Amino acid sequence: MRVALVHLGKKENLRELLRALSPWVEEAREEGARLLLLPELILGKRLEEGLEESLGELAETSQLFLLAGLLAQGPRNRLRVFPKGPHYDKIHPYLALGEEGDEGVEPGEGPVVWEFQGRRFGLALCYDLDFPELFRSYALMGAEVFLVGSAWPGEYQELLAVLARARAAENQAYLLLANRADTGSPSLAVAPDGRLLASRRKEGLLVVDLDLGFLEEYRARYPILRHRRPEAYRL
């Protein structure tokens, strides 16, 4: 399965976003990708009239599924599948002392799995990476790929790489993370065994082939999910 993500800086308005995004959507389609993952809060922490309608139209005309991070009513920090699909509201708002984060944003209620082409994708946003319980829940729900929109601060980019690789390896799932280019941290693609497959630091497209045959063989040969003993460490 071929998928793509775009390393994209925060845009100031809808027109600027669509102007930047349109050529990458076309390139992703020409490369044979079926979905394109965008970063968290692509227009920042503000509601923008017409944003969701415009992304839905772009997804329909390009025949791609777009997953975009945006601020929704509530307010909620949301990752939504366009043109027609579920949405995930960030469960873990980022509220660090002395840093800008998700102040005033209501937390989401639970994990969301998106079923696409017979596969299951777990949706997440940025700070969620610090919470392994969410990703283990997705793995137990049958997810094989994690799709993460992010605006991860550049000063913590080493931590980002550690957490992304750990969440993929401990759950034997692919992890794709589209990061905002203005933060200083890269976008990443990680294999089920924790290998870093690709990264990007400049604005633009990252196309990744997911070898789902390898994933199935790896899980069968090294079945850590089946070897869990929750009765031994349940609180």
Secondary structure by P-SEA (a helix, b strand, c coil): cccccccccccccaaaaaaacaaaaaaaaaacccbbbbbccccccccccaaaaaaaaaaaaacbbbbbbbbccccccccccccbbbbbccccccccccccccccbbbbcbbbbbbcccbbbbbbcccccccaaaaaaaaaacccbbbbbbcccccaaaaaaaaaaaaaaaacbbbbbbbccccccccccccccccccccccccbbbbbbbaaaaaaaaaaacccccccccccccc
